[in-house]
């Protein structure tokens, strides 16, 4: 789980670097969801809850893309990484 936690932290930092308009409500919502995932992992919530949170992050990521606050290539890359995290959580 600690490797997944580190991955989420790295993705949070990456998101902060690639968001084009950090003050946009969609960007704020995305940051909030990723921070909540990180917090949930830190308190060691059960894998199903974490997986559900990852799904919310992915949905929020798509909304941020549609709002134009993050480029499609960055969304595709980050989306893939969150899906990999989701797959790892399913194995737990």
C-alpha positions, 0 to 999 in steps of 0.5 A: 500500500505504501507504494500506491500511496507514494504514487498518489502523492507523485500524481498530485504533484504532477497534477499541480504542474500540468493544470493550466488554470488552477483557480478554475472550479474544475481544477479546484475540485480535481485537487480536492478529490486527489487530496481526499484520496491521499488522505484516505490512503494515509488513514488506511481506509479499506481498498473498496473505499479507496477504489471508489475514491479513484473512480471519483478522481477519474470522473473529476479529471474528465470534467477538468479536461472538458472545462479546458483546465488540463490538456488532453495528453496530460489527462490521458497520461494521468488517467492511465496512472489512476486506472493502474492504481485502481487495478492494484487496489482491486488486488488487495 
